[in-house]
């Protein structure tokens, strides 16, 4: 693993170009582990050798309210005019900036609230997962920690045009590691992109700790077998447009008479983990 670098790491990637969305799969998945010597990976959405952001892991010693603490975390440094969908929160009276978690189908556009890593924070960068250790207590912060595979939204510029994108990551409960899986951006300026969308569908995500879910269509009904899992179920077409969304509680089925014959993406989330399956409707 290269240490403390803002150069593009020599990790093999495969890139697929669709009509509007440019998708990059990080091969192999890249894992960062916090240490006092920062470990990092650059993200260059449009592969023009001018990265938009750096995802890094770091550990630093500091003082909060007169107490010595050690802060570990997975965070983002934004480059140029790049910004992340994020907000700020307080830890012991000090402000930290944390990225907002996005799930499949979340719209990324100008309506979201964005911050850069230049926003003042006790921990450098926009935090995805942060863990504060002191003699008094250990305090986790950051919305991505221990929440499975999630996305964060990005706004950046190509020339003078604004573009929107997403990055898929997973952060350990104590921010002891962070994994980068893939990323994509909308090549049409000022146009929305859905989290996880790769033009012809959605990327798959881990369903750790989610009980076995069976989804299938028959006789113009969609059937969901969840072993008592409750959550939200949504149906998308292959362009990523949400057609149906409904709350479910355990096993269920409902009519889908308004959907024409074809392949659809059905996404089920229990609020923590998500599973997405392709379903053919007669």
Residue pairs with C-beta under 8 A, 6 or more apart in sequence:
1 32
1 39
2 9
2 10
2 40
3 37
3 38
3 39
3 40
4 37
4 38
4 39
4 40
5 40
5 42
6 40
6 42
6 51
6 54
6 79
7 42
8 42
8 44
8 49
8 51
9 30
9 41
9 42
11 26
11 27
11 28
11 30
11 41
12 27
12 28
13 24
13 25
13 26
13 27
14 24
14 25
14 27
15 22
15 23
15 24
15 25
15 47
16 23
16 25
16 198
17 23
18 198
18 199
18 200
19 199
20 186
20 187
20 188
20 191
20 199
21 184
21 185
21 186
21 187
21 193
21 197
21 198
21 199
22 45
22 46
22 184
22 185
22 187
23 182
23 183
23 184
23 198
23 199
23 203
24 45
24 47
24 182
24 183
24 184
25 181
25 182
26 180
26 181
26 182
26 183
29 179
29 180
29 181
30 41
30 179
30 180
31 177
31 178
31 179
31 180
32 39
32 40
32 41
32 55
32 56
32 57
32 74
32 177
32 178
32 179
32 180
33 39
33 57
33 176
33 177
34 57
34 58
34 59
34 72
34 73
34 74
34 175
34 176
34 177
35 57
35 58
35 59
36 58
36 59
36 60
38 56
38 57
38 58
39 56
39 57
39 58
40 54
40 55
40 56
40 57
41 54
41 55
41 56
41 180
42 51
42 53
42 54
42 55
43 51
43 52
43 53
43 54
43 55
43 167
43 180
43 183
44 50
44 51
44 52
45 52
45 154
45 156
45 163
45 165
45 183
45 184
45 185
46 158
46 163
46 185
46 187
48 158
50 79
50 80
51 79
52 78
52 79
52 80
52 82
52 154
52 156
53 76
53 77
53 78
53 79
53 82
53 84
53 154
53 156
54 76
54 77
54 79
55 74
55 75
55 76
55 128
55 167
55 169
55 178
55 180
56 74
56 75
56 76
56 77
56 125
57 72
57 73
57 74
57 75
57 177
57 178
58 72
58 73
58 75
58 124
58 125
59 70
59 71
59 72
59 73
60 70
60 71
60 123
60 124
61 68
61 69
61 70
61 71
62 68
62 69
62 71
62 122
63 69
64 91
64 92
64 93
64 94
64 122
64 132
64 134
65 92
65 93
65 94
67 92
67 134
67 135
67 136
68 134
68 135
69 92
69 132
69 133
69 134
70 132
70 133
70 134
71 122
71 123
71 130
71 131
71 132
71 133
72 130
72 131
72 133
72 174
72 175
72 176
73 123
73 127
73 128
73 129
73 130
73 131
73 142
73 175
74 127
74 128
74 129
74 142
74 144
74 169
74 171
74 175
74 177
74 178
75 117
75 123
75 124
75 125
75 126
75 127
75 128
75 130
76 84
76 99
76 117
76 125
76 126
76 127
76 128
76 152
77 117
77 124
77 125
78 84
78 116
78 117
78 118
78 126
80 156
80 157
81 116
81 156
81 157
82 116
82 154
82 155
82 156
82 157
83 114
83 115
83 116
83 154
83 155
83 156
84 99
84 114
84 115
84 116
84 117
84 126
84 152
84 153
84 154
84 155
85 99
85 100
85 102
85 108
85 112
85 113
85 114
85 152
85 153
85 154
85 155
86 97
86 98
86 99
86 100
86 113
86 114
86 115
86 119
86 126
86 152
87 97
87 98
87 100
87 113
87 115
88 95
88 96
88 97
88 98
88 115
88 119
88 121
89 95
89 96
89 98
89 141
90 96
91 122
91 130
91 132
91 139
91 141
92 132
92 139
94 122
95 120
95 121
95 122
96 121
96 122
96 123
96 127
96 130
96 141
96 142
97 115
97 117
97 119
97 121
97 125
97 126
97 127
98 126
98 127
98 128
98 130
98 141
98 142
98 143
99 126
99 127
99 128
99 142
99 143
99 144
99 152
100 112
100 113
100 143
100 152
100 153
101 143
101 144
101 147
101 150
101 151
101 152
102 108
102 150
102 151
102 152
102 153
102 166
102 195
103 150
103 151
103 195
103 196
103 269
103 274
104 151
104 194
104 195
104 196
104 202
104 205
104 234
104 267
104 269
104 274
104 276
105 194
105 195
105 196
105 197
105 202
105 234
105 236
105 240
105 242
105 267
106 151
106 153
106 194
106 195
107 192
107 194
108 153
108 154
108 155
108 164
108 165
108 166
108 192
108 193
108 194
108 195
109 164
109 191
109 192
109 193
110 155
110 162
110 190
112 153
112 155
114 155
115 126
116 126
117 124
117 125
117 126
119 126
121 127
123 130
127 141
127 142
128 142
128 143
128 144
128 145
128 152
128 169
128 171
128 178
129 140
129 141
129 142
129 144
129 145
129 171
129 172
129 175
129 178
130 140
130 141
130 142
130 145
130 175
131 138
131 139
131 140
131 141
131 145
131 174
131 175
131 176
132 138
132 139
132 140
132 141
138 174
140 146
140 173
140 174
140 175
142 171
142 175
143 150
144 150
144 152
144 169
144 170
144 171
144 178
145 171
145 172
145 173
145 174
145 175
146 171
146 172
146 173
147 171
147 272
148 170
148 205
148 206
148 207
148 208
148 209
148 272
148 273
148 274
149 168
149 169
149 170
149 181
149 205
149 206
149 273
149 274
150 168
150 169
150 170
151 166
151 167
151 168
151 169
151 195
151 196
152 166
152 167
152 169
153 164
153 165
153 166
153 195
154 164
154 165
154 166
154 167
154 185
155 162
155 163
155 164
156 162
156 163
156 165
156 185
157 163
158 189
161 189
161 190
162 189
162 190
163 185
163 186
163 187
163 189
163 190
164 185
164 186
164 191
164 192
164 193
165 183
165 184
165 185
165 186
165 193
166 183
166 184
166 185
166 193
166 195
166 196
166 197
167 180
167 182
167 183
168 180
168 181
168 182
168 183
168 196
168 203
168 205
169 178
169 179
169 180
169 181
170 178
170 179
170 181
170 206
171 177
171 178
171 179
172 178
181 203
182 203
184 193
184 197
184 198
185 193
186 192
186 193
194 202
194 240
196 202
196 203
196 205
196 276
197 240
199 239
199 240
200 238
200 239
201 238
201 240
201 265
201 278
202 236
202 240
202 265
202 267
202 276
204 276
205 273
205 274
205 275
205 276
206 273
207 213
207 273
207 274
207 275
208 273
209 272
209 273
210 229
210 270
210 272
210 273
210 274
210 275
211 226
211 227
211 228
211 229
212 227
213 224
213 225
213 226
213 227
213 229
213 268
213 275
213 277
214 223
214 224
214 225
214 226
215 222
215 223
215 224
215 225
215 266
215 268
215 277
215 279
216 222
216 223
216 279
217 223
217 256
217 279
217 280
217 281
217 282
218 282
220 255
220 256
220 257
220 281
220 282
221 253
221 254
221 255
221 256
222 235
222 253
222 254
222 256
222 266
222 279
222 281
223 252
223 253
224 233
224 248
224 251
224 252
224 253
224 268
225 251
226 248
226 250
226 251
226 252
226 268
228 250
229 250
229 268
229 270
230 247
230 248
230 249
230 250
230 270
231 247
231 248
231 268
231 269
231 270
231 271
232 245
232 246
232 247
232 248
232 268
232 269
232 271
233 245
233 246
233 247
233 248
233 252
233 266
233 267
233 268
234 242
234 244
234 245
234 246
234 266
234 267
235 242
235 243
235 244
235 245
235 256
235 259
235 264
235 265
235 266
235 267
236 242
236 243
236 264
236 265
236 266
236 267
237 243
237 262
237 264
237 265
238 262
238 263
238 264
238 265
243 259
243 264
244 256
244 259
246 254
248 268
256 281
259 281
260 281
261 281
261 282
262 280
262 281
263 278
263 279
263 280
263 281
264 278
264 279
264 280
264 281
265 276
265 277
265 278
265 279
266 276
266 277
266 278
266 279
267 274
267 275
267 276
268 274
268 275
268 276
269 275
